[in-house]
Amino acid sequence: MVNKHYPKQFKADAVALYRSRPGATIASIADDLGVNRETVRSWVRADDQRRGDGPAASARPQAAAGSVEDENAELRRRVRELEEERDILRKAARYFAGETRW
């Protein structure tokens, strides 16, 4: 089996994608990106160590929807997350398109 070397930015984007999707699993992210599950898991662990976080610290607290301002802030945050996910997937598609040898 050949070891693949992924760019640092790709690794960081994969970890960011995992963290930005509350219901996502490492397996689903790895499958979406076409990367081995254990590889993505090791990237997430390395990022946890770099940050000084544990697995529980990566869980996001849910915002209270008590007022319109709170709801707007939550919706703006969600839009930022979705835009980040879209950008990560575009970069991944460009990366893998460059890897193919037709």
C-alpha positions as CSV (number, residue, x, y, z in Angstrom):
1,M,0.0,0.0,0.0
2,V,1.3,3.4,-0.9
3,N,1.4,6.2,1.7
4,K,-0.2,9.3,0.5
5,H,1.0,12.7,1.6
6,Y,-1.7,15.3,1.9
7,P,-0.9,19.1,2.0
8,K,-1.2,20.7,5.4
9,Q,-4.0,22.9,4.2
10,F,-6.0,19.9,3.1
11,K,-5.6,18.3,6.5
12,A,-6.6,21.5,8.3
13,D,-9.7,21.8,6.0
14,A,-10.7,18.2,6.7
15,V,-10.5,18.8,10.5
16,A,-12.4,22.1,10.1
17,L,-15.1,20.4,8.1
18,Y,-15.4,17.7,10.8
19,R,-15.7,20.3,13.6
20,S,-18.2,22.5,11.7
21,R,-20.7,19.7,11.2
22,P,-22.3,18.8,14.6
23,G,-23.8,15.5,13.4
24,A,-20.9,14.4,11.3
25,T,-18.7,11.4,12.1
26,I,-15.1,11.0,11.2
27,A,-16.1,8.1,9.0
28,S,-18.6,10.2,7.0
29,I,-16.0,13.0,6.5
30,A,-13.4,10.5,5.5
31,D,-15.7,8.8,3.0
32,D,-16.8,12.2,1.5
33,L,-13.1,13.2,1.0
34,G,-11.9,9.8,-0.1
35,V,-9.4,9.5,2.7
36,N,-8.8,6.6,5.1
37,R,-10.9,6.9,8.3
38,E,-7.9,6.4,10.6
39,T,-6.0,9.1,8.7
40,V,-8.7,11.6,9.4
41,R,-9.0,10.4,13.0
42,S,-5.2,11.0,13.5
43,W,-5.6,14.5,12.0
44,V,-8.4,15.3,14.5
45,R,-6.4,13.9,17.4
46,A,-3.3,15.9,16.4
47,D,-5.4,19.0,16.2
48,D,-6.9,18.3,19.6
49,Q,-3.4,18.0,21.1
50,R,-2.2,21.2,19.3
51,R,-5.2,23.1,20.7
52,G,-5.0,21.5,24.1
53,D,-8.6,20.2,23.8
54,G,-10.1,16.9,24.6
55,P,-12.8,15.3,22.6
56,A,-15.5,16.7,24.9
57,A,-14.2,20.2,24.4
58,S,-14.9,20.1,20.7
59,A,-18.7,19.8,21.4
60,R,-20.5,23.1,20.7
61,P,-22.8,24.6,23.2
62,Q,-26.3,25.2,21.8
63,A,-27.4,28.8,21.6
64,A,-30.6,29.8,23.2
65,A,-33.3,30.9,20.8
66,G,-34.8,33.3,23.2
67,S,-34.8,36.4,21.1
68,V,-34.6,37.5,17.5
69,E,-31.0,38.7,17.9
70,D,-29.9,35.3,19.3
71,E,-31.7,33.5,16.4
72,N,-30.1,35.9,13.9
73,A,-26.6,35.3,15.4
74,E,-27.2,31.5,15.2
75,L,-28.3,31.8,11.5
76,R,-25.3,33.9,10.6
77,R,-23.0,31.3,12.3
78,R,-24.7,28.5,10.3
79,V,-24.3,30.4,7.0
80,R,-20.5,30.9,7.8
81,E,-20.2,27.1,8.5
82,L,-22.0,26.2,5.3
83,E,-19.8,28.6,3.2
84,E,-16.7,27.1,4.8
85,E,-17.9,23.5,4.1
86,R,-18.6,24.5,0.5
87,D,-15.1,26.0,0.1
88,I,-13.4,23.0,1.6
89,L,-15.2,20.7,-0.8
90,R,-14.3,22.8,-3.7
91,K,-10.6,22.7,-2.7
92,A,-10.8,18.9,-2.2
93,A,-12.4,18.5,-5.7
94,R,-9.6,20.7,-7.2
95,Y,-7.0,18.7,-5.3
96,F,-8.3,15.3,-6.4
97,A,-8.9,16.5,-10.0
98,G,-5.2,17.4,-10.2
99,E,-4.3,13.9,-9.0
100,T,-6.1,12.0,-11.7
101,R,-4.0,10.8,-14.7
102,W,-6.3,10.3,-17.7
